[in-house]
Amino acid sequence: MKRIYKHRKRIIIQPQVDTPSFRYFCENISASFVQAKSVLKNDATSTVWVTSINNCPVVVKRINPTPLWHQVRRRLTSNRTRYNWQNAKRLRALNIPTFNPLAMIETWWGPSYTVTSFVEGKNAFQLLSEEPQSWPYYAEQLAQLVLQLHRFKVRHRDLNPYNLIWCQGRWHVIDLDAMRSYGVSFLSNFYLKRECERLLDNWQDTFPQHPEFVQILMHTLQKAVYTDLAIRIPSIL
């Protein structure tokens, strides 16, 4: 991977996209917001937008500046940008669908960025609103994704409908800042229950107009997890 250090800025670029035009884009990453095709998220903690490089769509995620004490802590530990970058590489190595991490830009005190491929598809909120007849199938695929993550000792911790994109017949996972892995096997079942309960809580909060799907998802998770690992997921409805 290409590493560039410039003006207290560290830029890491994947070899397959390391071209002069892409390097220039990364060195002037803040200017890409002005040319954004769409803004996917804009709040106090992060801003996400879609832009293009050589007519190829990419997603830029900016972790916005935080208070001084938080930035000092960020210098001493891994930050959200680095987690997003490393977790994407980990999932792709495990053959779990997600975006392709293209570049990471870290600044000493200011915002930090990741540049990733654009996952073409509909998020779960859009897809399930349009195709209620396929809810059992999509719920089954989501349950299998949760089990797949569990087998590799990975917790996403925020599998809400906006962080799941249906693309090429599979759920793709995005927004990997909070994802963590764990190496303690005897706690794996505990973490799986926590992941399932948090998933159901997220869907209740973000998909309240379709409680029927949340119920289908709960029963599908209960069946899949119990059949595979003999773990009971308590009802939360």
Secondary structure, 3 states (H helix, E strand, C coil): CEEEECCCEEEEECHHHCCHHHHHHHHCHHHHHCCCCEEEEECCCEEEEEEEECCEEEEEEEECCCCHHHHHHHHHCCCHHHHHHHHHHHHHHCCCCECCEEEEEEECCCCEEEEEECCCCEEHHHHHHHCHHHHHHHHHHHHHHHHHHHHCCEECCCCCHHHEEEECCEEEECCCCCCEECCCHHHHHHHHHHHHHHHHHHHHHHCCCCHHHHHHHHHHHHHHHHHHHCCCCCCCC
